[in-house]
Each structure stands twice: as structure tokens, then as C-alpha cells.
């Protein structure tokens, strides 16, 4: 990888991080649950992509990074669904006790 390519990738990463941070901060609290569900779907796609990357037979840096990506994306998906489920339980009506 050349220096110019590395600088370009770093610039895109920093710009995407900044834009993502600004967008997330502008979201009102009532929209967090639907956005988390969408983020969970995207993380599920990341799990599939990481599985494809880590599927090679010989161990090299790409396979190791893919394996780490599978673990982290799976934790993200499971944690996101747990938080979403807990938030949705807050909106359910409580049953009246007789």
C-alpha cells in the first residue's frame, strides 16, 4: 500500500467517523429503537462479510482480522438485539392486577 493510498483511507475513516458522530447526536430519543434495529441488520451483514473473509484455509493476517471481526460483530448484534428488546418492553402496557 502506498503512502497516498494510506492517507486517503485515513482521511475517509476520519471523515466518516466525524459525520457518523454528528448524525447520531442529532437523533431524538424516540427514534433510537428503530435506528438500533436498522443498525443490527447492518451488523448482521458485517458478520456475513467477516465470515467470508475469515474462511480461507491458511492462517494469515486477513484471516485473523476476519475472525476478530466475526467475534466483535456478533457481540454487537446480540447486544443490540438485547437492548432493543429491553427498550421495547418499556412501551408495553402493564397488565392490570385484579
C-alpha positions in Angstrom: 0.0 0.0 0.0 1.4 3.4 -1.0 1.6 6.4 1.3 -1.0 8.2 -0.8 -3.5 5.3 -0.5 -2.9 5.1 3.2 -3.5 8.9 3.7 -6.7 8.7 1.5 -8.0 5.7 3.6 -7.2 7.5 6.8 -8.9 10.7 5.6 -12.1 8.8 4.6 -12.1 7.0 8.0 -11.8 10.2 10.0 -14.4 12.0 7.9 -16.8 9.0 8.2 -16.3 8.9 12.0 -17.0 12.6 12.3 -20.1 12.5 10.1 -21.4 9.4 12.0 -20.8 11.1 15.3 -22.7 14.2 14.2 -25.6 12.3 12.8 -26.0 10.1 15.9 -26.0 13.1 18.2 -28.8 14.8 16.2 -31.2 11.8 16.6 -34.1 12.4 19.0 -34.6 9.7 21.7 -37.9 8.5 20.2 -36.0 7.3 17.1 -33.3 5.3 18.9 -35.1 2.0 18.9 -35.9 1.9 15.1 -32.4 3.1 14.3 -30.9 0.4 16.6 -32.9 -2.3 14.7 -31.5 -1.0 11.4 -28.0 -1.0 12.9 -28.5 -4.6 14.0 -29.4 -5.6 10.4 -26.2 -3.8 9.1 -24.1 -5.6 11.8 -25.6 -8.9 10.6 -24.4 -8.2 7.1 -21.0 -7.3 8.7 -21.0 -10.8 10.3 -21.6 -12.5 7.0 -18.8 -10.4 5.3 -16.4 -11.2 8.1 -17.2 -14.9 7.8 -16.4 -14.8 4.1 -13.1 -13.0 4.8 -12.0 -15.4 7.5 -13.0 -18.5 5.5 -9.5 -19.1 4.0 -7.7 -22.4 4.8 -4.3 -20.9 5.6 -3.9 -18.6 8.6 -2.6 -15.1 7.7 -3.3 -11.6 8.9 -6.5 -11.3 6.8 -8.0 -14.5 8.3 -7.1 -13.4 11.9 -8.6 -10.0 11.4 -11.7 -11.6 9.8 -12.1 -13.9 12.8 -11.8 -11.0 15.2 -14.4 -9.1 13.1 -16.8 -12.1 13.3 -16.5 -12.1 17.1 -16.9 -8.3 17.5 -19.8 -8.1 15.0 -21.6 -11.0 16.7 -21.2 -9.3 20.1 -22.6 -6.1 18.5 -25.6 -7.9 17.0 -26.5 -9.8 20.2 -26.1 -6.8 22.4 -28.1 -4.6 20.1 -31.0 -7.0 20.0 -30.9 -7.3 23.8 -31.0 -3.5 24.2 -33.7 -3.1 21.6 -35.8 -5.8 23.2 -35.4 -4.2 26.6 -36.4 -0.8 25.2 -39.5 -2.3 23.5 -40.6 -3.9 26.8 -40.7 -0.4 28.3 -43.5 0.5 25.8 -45.7 -2.5 26.5 -48.8 -1.9 28.6 -48.7 -3.4 32.1 -51.5 -5.9 32.9 -54.0 -4.8 35.5 -53.9 -6.8 38.6 -57.4 -8.0 39.8 
